[in-house]
Amino acid sequence: QASLTVYNMLGQEVAVVANKRFNAGEHSVNFDASALASGIYIYRLQSGSQTLTKQMTLIK
């Protein structure tokens, strides 16, 4: 099971990009950010016991 979630700088969840079981290997997902304003967002990728949290900048 893997999930990719996007949060605003207030820590509010603004999008769940993926939340499903993937087969082993490399994968990509598309993220429609058209409803979001320009700014800085945090994304969190969780799979099993591992979590990766990074920052991204959205410029429109």
The first five atom37 places (N, CA, C, CB, O) and aatype in JSON, in Angstrom:
{
  "aatype": [5, 0, 15, 10, 16, 19, 18, 2, 12, 10, 7, 5, 6, 19, 0, 19, 19, 0, 2, 11, 1, 13, 2, 0, 7, 6, 8, 15, 19, 2, 13, 3, 0, 15, 0, 10, 0, 15, 7, 9, 18, 9, 18, 1, 10, 5, 15, 7, 15, 5, 16, 10, 16, 11, 5, 12, 16, 10, 9, 11],
  "atom_mask": [
    [1, 1, 1, 1, 1],
    [1, 1, 1, 1, 1],
    [1, 1, 1, 1, 1],
    [1, 1, 1, 1, 1],
    [1, 1, 1, 1, 1],
    [1, 1, 1, 1, 1],
    [1, 1, 1, 1, 1],
    [1, 1, 1, 1, 1],
    [1, 1, 1, 1, 1],
    [1, 1, 1, 1, 1],
    [1, 1, 1, 0, 1],
    [1, 1, 1, 1, 1],
    [1, 1, 1, 1, 1],
    [1, 1, 1, 1, 1],
    [1, 1, 1, 1, 1],
    [1, 1, 1, 1, 1],
    [1, 1, 1, 1, 1],
    [1, 1, 1, 1, 1],
    [1, 1, 1, 1, 1],
    [1, 1, 1, 1, 1],
    [1, 1, 1, 1, 1],
    [1, 1, 1, 1, 1],
    [1, 1, 1, 1, 1],
    [1, 1, 1, 1, 1],
    [1, 1, 1, 0, 1],
    [1, 1, 1, 1, 1],
    [1, 1, 1, 1, 1],
    [1, 1, 1, 1, 1],
    [1, 1, 1, 1, 1],
    [1, 1, 1, 1, 1],
    [1, 1, 1, 1, 1],
    [1, 1, 1, 1, 1],
    [1, 1, 1, 1, 1],
    [1, 1, 1, 1, 1],
    [1, 1, 1, 1, 1],
    [1, 1, 1, 1, 1],
    [1, 1, 1, 1, 1],
    [1, 1, 1, 1, 1],
    [1, 1, 1, 0, 1],
    [1, 1, 1, 1, 1],
    [1, 1, 1, 1, 1],
    [1, 1, 1, 1, 1],
    [1, 1, 1, 1, 1],
    [1, 1, 1, 1, 1],
    [1, 1, 1, 1, 1],
    [1, 1, 1, 1, 1],
    [1, 1, 1, 1, 1],
    [1, 1, 1, 0, 1],
    [1, 1, 1, 1, 1],
    [1, 1, 1, 1, 1],
    [1, 1, 1, 1, 1],
    [1, 1, 1, 1, 1],
    [1, 1, 1, 1, 1],
    [1, 1, 1, 1, 1],
    [1, 1, 1, 1, 1],
    [1, 1, 1, 1, 1],
    [1, 1, 1, 1, 1],
    [1, 1, 1, 1, 1],
    [1, 1, 1, 1, 1],
    [1, 1, 1, 1, 1]
  ],
  "atom_positions": [
    [[0.85, -1.18, 0.0], [0.0, 0.0, 0.0], [0.89, 1.24, 0.0], [-0.97, 0.0, 1.23], [1.84, 1.33, 0.78]],
    [[0.58, 2.18, -0.88], [1.34, 3.42, -0.95], [0.36, 4.59, -1.05], [2.32, 3.42, -2.16], [-0.69, 4.48, -1.68]],
    [[0.73, 5.7, -0.42], [-0.11, 6.89, -0.53], [0.77, 8.11, -0.78], [-0.97, 7.09, 0.75], [1.87, 8.22, -0.24]],
    [[0.26, 9.02, -1.59], [0.92, 10.28, -1.89], [-0.09, 11.38, -1.62], [1.47, 10.33, -3.37], [-1.1, 11.49, -2.31]],
    [[0.2, 12.21, -0.61], [-0.73, 13.23, -0.16], [-0.06, 14.59, -0.21], [-1.24, 12.93, 1.27], [1.13, 14.71, 0.08]],
    [[-0.81, 15.62, -0.58], [-0.3, 16.98, -0.67], [-0.97, 17.83, 0.41], [-0.54, 17.59, -2.1], [-2.18, 17.74, 0.62]],
    [[-0.16, 18.66, 1.08], [-0.64, 19.54, 2.16], [-0.24, 20.97, 1.85], [-0.08, 19.09, 3.53], [0.77, 21.22, 1.2]],
    [[-1.05, 21.92, 2.34], [-0.64, 23.32, 2.24], [0.28, 23.64, 3.42], [-1.88, 24.28, 2.22], [0.55, 22.77, 4.26]],
    [[0.75, 24.87, 3.49], [1.71, 25.23, 4.54], [1.07, 25.31, 5.92], [2.35, 26.55, 4.2], [1.78, 25.45, 6.92]],
    [[-0.25, 25.24, 5.99], [-0.94, 25.19, 7.28], [-1.13, 23.76, 7.76], [-2.3, 25.89, 7.19], [-1.68, 23.52, 8.83]],
    [[-0.65, 22.8, 6.95], [-0.79, 21.4, 7.32], [-2.11, 20.79, 6.93], [0.0, 0.0, 0.0], [-2.41, 19.66, 7.32]],
    [[-2.9, 21.52, 6.16], [-4.2, 21.01, 5.73], [-4.04, 20.17, 4.47], [-5.19, 22.17, 5.47], [-3.34, 20.56, 3.54]],
    [[-4.67, 19.01, 4.44], [-4.62, 18.14, 3.27], [-5.38, 18.81, 2.13], [-5.22, 16.74, 3.59], [-6.54, 19.18, 2.28]],
    [[-4.72, 18.95, 0.98], [-5.37, 19.57, -0.18], [-5.57, 18.59, -1.33], [-4.55, 20.74, -0.66], [-6.36, 18.87, -2.24]],
    [[-4.88, 17.45, -1.32], [-5.05, 16.47, -2.39], [-4.5, 15.12, -1.96], [-4.37, 16.94, -3.69], [-3.47, 15.04, -1.28]],
    [[-5.19, 14.07, -2.36], [-4.66, 12.71, -2.24], [-4.4, 12.26, -3.68], [-5.67, 11.72, -1.47], [-5.34, 11.96, -4.42]],
    [[-3.14, 12.22, -4.05], [-2.76, 11.91, -5.43], [-2.88, 10.41, -5.7], [-1.33, 12.39, -5.71], [-3.3, 10.01, -6.78]],
    [[-2.5, 9.61, -4.73], [-2.59, 8.15, -4.86], [-2.78, 7.55, -3.49], [-1.32, 7.56, -5.56], [-2.24, 8.04, -2.49]],
    [[-3.54, 6.47, -3.45], [-3.72, 5.71, -2.21], [-4.17, 4.31, -2.61], [-4.76, 6.41, -1.23], [-5.36, 3.99, -2.57]],
    [[-3.2, 3.49, -2.99], [-3.53, 2.16, -3.48], [-2.31, 1.25, -3.4], [-4.07, 2.22, -4.92], [-1.21, 1.67, -3.05]],
    [[-2.55, 0.0, -3.75], [-1.47, -0.99, -3.78], [-0.84, -0.99, -5.17], [-2.01, -2.41, -3.4], [-1.54, -1.08, -6.18]],
    [[0.48, -0.89, -5.2], [1.23, -0.94, -6.45], [2.06, -2.22, -6.47], [2.14, 0.31, -6.6], [2.47, -2.71, -5.42]],
    [[2.29, -2.75, -7.65], [3.24, -3.86, -7.79], [4.64, -3.3, -7.57], [3.11, -4.55, -9.19], [4.87, -2.1, -7.71]],
    [[5.56, -4.18, -7.22], [6.95, -3.75, -7.01], [7.49, -3.11, -8.29], [7.84, -4.95, -6.59], [7.16, -3.55, -9.4]],
    [[8.31, -2.09, -8.13], [8.92, -1.43, -9.28], [8.76, 0.07, -9.21], [0.0, 0.0, 0.0], [8.36, 0.63, -8.19]],
    [[9.09, 0.72, -10.31], [9.05, 2.17, -10.4], [7.71, 2.6, -11.0], [10.23, 2.71, -11.26], [7.23, 1.99, -11.95]],
    [[7.11, 3.64, -10.43], [5.81, 4.1, -10.87], [5.79, 5.62, -10.95], [4.7, 3.59, -9.93], [6.61, 6.29, -10.34]],
    [[4.84, 6.14, -11.7], [4.62, 7.59, -11.74], [3.11, 7.84, -11.68], [5.25, 8.23, -13.03], [2.31, 7.0, -12.09]],
    [[2.75, 9.01, -11.17], [1.35, 9.41, -11.1], [1.24, 10.84, -11.61], [0.78, 9.28, -9.64], [2.18, 11.62, -11.49]],
    [[0.1, 11.18, -12.17], [-0.17, 12.55, -12.61], [-0.93, 13.28, -11.51], [-0.98, 12.56, -13.94], [-1.79, 12.7, -10.84]],
    [[-0.61, 14.54, -11.34], [-1.22, 15.36, -10.3], [-1.83, 16.6, -10.93], [-0.17, 15.75, -9.22], [-1.11, 17.43, -11.49]],
    [[-3.15, 16.73, -10.86], [-3.85, 17.89, -11.4], [-3.92, 18.96, -10.31], [-5.28, 17.51, -11.89], [-4.7, 18.86, -9.37]],
    [[-3.09, 19.98, -10.45], [-3.02, 21.05, -9.45], [-3.8, 22.29, -9.89], [-1.57, 21.43, -9.18], [-3.58, 23.37, -9.35]],
    [[-4.69, 22.14, -10.85], [-5.4, 23.3, -11.39], [-6.28, 24.0, -10.34], [-6.26, 22.88, -12.56], [-6.54, 25.2, -10.47]],
    [[-6.72, 23.28, -9.33], [-7.58, 23.88, -8.29], [-6.77, 24.55, -7.18], [-8.48, 22.82, -7.69], [-7.35, 25.17, -6.29]],
    [[-5.46, 24.43, -7.22], [-4.61, 24.99, -6.16], [-4.03, 26.33, -6.59], [-3.48, 24.01, -5.8], [-3.77, 26.56, -7.77]],
    [[-3.83, 27.19, -5.63], [-3.19, 28.49, -5.88], [-1.68, 28.31, -5.94], [-3.58, 29.52, -4.78], [-1.14, 27.34, -5.41]],
    [[-1.01, 29.24, -6.58], [0.45, 29.25, -6.55], [0.92, 29.33, -5.11], [1.02, 30.43, -7.38], [0.3, 29.99, -4.29]],
    [[2.01, 28.65, -4.81], [2.54, 28.69, -3.45], [3.4, 27.49, -3.16], [0.0, 0.0, 0.0], [3.75, 26.72, -4.05]],
    [[3.72, 27.32, -1.9], [4.57, 26.23, -1.44], [3.68, 25.17, -0.81], [5.65, 26.73, -0.43], [2.8, 25.47, -0.01]],
    [[3.93, 23.93, -1.18], [3.16, 22.79, -0.67], [4.12, 21.71, -0.19], [2.21, 22.24, -1.77], [5.28, 21.66, -0.59]],
    [[3.62, 20.85, 0.66], [4.37, 19.71, 1.17], [3.72, 18.45, 0.61], [4.41, 19.69, 2.75], [2.49, 18.33, 0.61]],
    [[4.53, 17.52, 0.13], [3.97, 16.24, -0.27], [4.6, 15.13, 0.56], [4.18, 15.98, -1.78], [5.78, 15.19, 0.9]],
    [[3.79, 14.13, 0.87], [4.25, 13.02, 1.71], [3.94, 11.7, 1.0], [3.57, 13.07, 3.11], [2.79, 11.42, 0.65]],
    [[4.98, 10.91, 0.78], [4.85, 9.59, 0.19], [5.06, 8.56, 1.29], [5.87, 9.38, -0.99], [6.11, 8.54, 1.93]],
    [[4.07, 7.71, 1.5], [4.16, 6.68, 2.53], [3.97, 5.31, 1.9], [3.11, 6.9, 3.65], [3.06, 5.11, 1.09]],
    [[4.84, 4.38, 2.26], [4.74, 3.01, 1.79], [5.28, 2.11, 2.89], [5.52, 2.81, 0.44], [6.46, 2.17, 3.24]],
    [[4.41, 1.28, 3.41], [4.83, 0.41, 4.52], [5.28, 1.25, 5.69], [0.0, 0.0, 0.0], [4.55, 2.14, 6.15]],
    [[6.48, 0.98, 6.18], [7.0, 1.71, 7.33], [7.85, 2.92, 6.92], [7.83, 0.78, 8.21], [8.41, 3.6, 7.78]],
    [[7.94, 3.19, 5.62], [8.78, 4.29, 5.14], [7.93, 5.51, 4.76], [9.62, 3.84, 3.94], [6.86, 5.37, 4.18]],
    [[8.44, 6.69, 5.1], [7.77, 7.95, 4.78], [8.8, 8.93, 4.22], [7.06, 8.55, 6.02], [9.88, 9.09, 4.79]],
    [[8.46, 9.57, 3.11], [9.29, 10.6, 2.5], [8.46, 11.87, 2.43], [9.81, 10.17, 1.08], [7.37, 11.88, 1.86]],
    [[8.96, 12.96, 3.01], [8.26, 14.24, 3.01], [9.15, 15.28, 2.35], [7.86, 14.67, 4.46], [10.31, 15.45, 2.75]],
    [[8.62, 15.98, 1.36], [9.38, 16.99, 0.62], [8.51, 18.22, 0.38], [9.9, 16.42, -0.72], [7.29, 18.18, 0.55]],
    [[9.16, 19.29, -0.02], [8.49, 20.55, -0.32], [8.5, 20.78, -1.82], [9.17, 21.73, 0.43], [9.46, 20.41, -2.5]],
    [[7.43, 21.38, -2.35], [7.4, 21.75, -3.76], [6.81, 23.14, -3.9], [6.58, 20.71, -4.6], [6.04, 23.59, -3.04]],
    [[7.17, 23.81, -4.97], [6.64, 25.13, -5.27], [5.78, 25.04, -6.51], [7.78, 26.17, -5.45], [6.23, 24.54, -7.55]],
    [[4.56, 25.52, -6.41], [3.63, 25.54, -7.54], [3.57, 26.97, -8.07], [2.21, 25.02, -7.12], [3.22, 27.9, -7.35]],
    [[3.91, 27.13, -9.35], [3.89, 28.44, -9.99], [2.93, 28.36, -11.17], [5.33, 28.88, -10.45], [3.08, 27.51, -12.06]],
    [[1.96, 29.24, -11.17], [0.98, 29.26, -12.27], [1.17, 30.47, -13.14], [-0.46, 29.23, -11.73], [0.44, 30.66, -14.11]]
  ]
}
